[in-house]
Amino acid sequence: MKVSLAEVFSLWLKVIFCYLESLYHVVVPHPRQDVRGKKVLITGAGHGIGRELSLEFARLGASLILWDINKENNEGTADEVRHIGATVHTYICDVTSTDDVHNTADRVRREVGNVDILVNNAGILYGGPVLDMQEKHIRRTFEVNTLAHFWTVREFLPAMLEADSGIIVNISSGTAKSGTAFLVDYSSSKYAVFGFTEALREEIDRLGKPGVQTTVVCPSFVDTGLCKYPKDRFNPILTPKETALGTIDGMLRGENVVYVPRRLGVLVRLGALMPETLKPLLKQFSQIGIDPQYDVKQD
């Protein structure tokens, strides 16, 4: 198929506009969206980042729908949300079970209504040499960290597409942009989350639904208790609250990819310009990674 000069010229104008728009928003960020009254569903809400996301959305006036496999933790988060003054509904759900996700989603639609914002936050991390890991733990990592996103999105995306409105937020990881030793399964699962979100965004665009937003979040190491021995020579380990605040700020500004901290995004872009042999040298110099924490005797 021939390409006309008019098409090439039009493309170059769009390229220039995209660069100028991007530079402008470096100086003048997009305004934040208002989530007051919005129904926000968060998976893995009982602990760590999920708990802090719940509390911050509550402070912003959203209505919370909390999913977790641990009832006690989930109800603990819900109590804190109620103390802030926000409406909250709790559900116990194993996001690795398609039947459980479907049945719980049906309950949400009957009891609360359609979801405006879906946050796929539930995650798991074992951490250890790939040759020592048990098969069931590798499978579990992908079931929780990756496949669960398919089941929740398939439940809640249709209503968003029909309304041409909604946000899907997927929590990935900085290790999705730089594979990390002793996190081979975890890094792989989070790479998949990044690709899932990118492909989903394009598919939604092809369907002509610009009102439905997808955001993928890549935080550096976070002190949630999942990763017991994180290392970073020059940067402090993130707290769950810092991660939640960065996630929500980027999401509310309509960003497709959110890095926490923001300088991580700069480093990722610079890394894309580096020789492949240089990146591991810099990573070793910065002592970024983890020590093995996996016990091969665990059940």
Stockholm file with secondary structure:
# STOCKHOLM 1.0

chainA/1-299         MKVSLAEVFSLWLKVIFCYLESLYHVVVPHPRQDVRGKKVLITGAGHGIGRELSLEFARLGASLILWDINKENNEGTADEVRHIGATVHTYICDVTSTDDVHNTADRVRREVGNVDILVNNAGILYGGPVLDMQEKHIRRTFEVNTLAHFWTVREFLPAMLEADSGIIVNISSGTAKSGTAFLVDYSSSKYAVFGFTEALREEIDRLGKPGVQTTVVCPSFVDTGLCKYPKDRFNPILTPKETALGTIDGMLRGENVVYVPRRLGVLVRLGALMPETLKPLLKQFSQIGIDPQYDVKQD
#=GR chainA/1-299 SS CCCCHHHHHHHHHHHHHHHHHHHHHHHSCCCCCCCTTCEEEEESTTSHHHHHHHHHHHHTTCEEEEEESCHHHHHHHHHHHHHHTCCEEEEECCTTCHHHHHHHHHHHHHHTCCCSEEEECCCCCCCSCTTTSCHHHHHHHHIIIIIHHHHHHHHHHHHHHHHTCEEEEEECCGGGTSCCTTCHHHHHHHHHHHHHHHHHHHHHHHTTCTTEEEEEEEECCBCSSSSSSEECSSSCCBCHHHHHHHHHHHHHTTCSEEEESTHHHHHHHHHTTSCTTHHHHHHHHTTCEECCCCCTTCC
#=GC SS_cons         CCCCHHHHHHHHHHHHHHHHHHHHHHHSCCCCCCCTTCEEEEESTTSHHHHHHHHHHHHTTCEEEEEESCHHHHHHHHHHHHHHTCCEEEEECCTTCHHHHHHHHHHHHHHTCCCSEEEECCCCCCCSCTTTSCHHHHHHHHIIIIIHHHHHHHHHHHHHHHHTCEEEEEECCGGGTSCCTTCHHHHHHHHHHHHHHHHHHHHHHHTTCTTEEEEEEEECCBCSSSSSSEECSSSCCBCHHHHHHHHHHHHHTTCSEEEESTHHHHHHHHHTTSCTTHHHHHHHHTTCEECCCCCTTCC
//
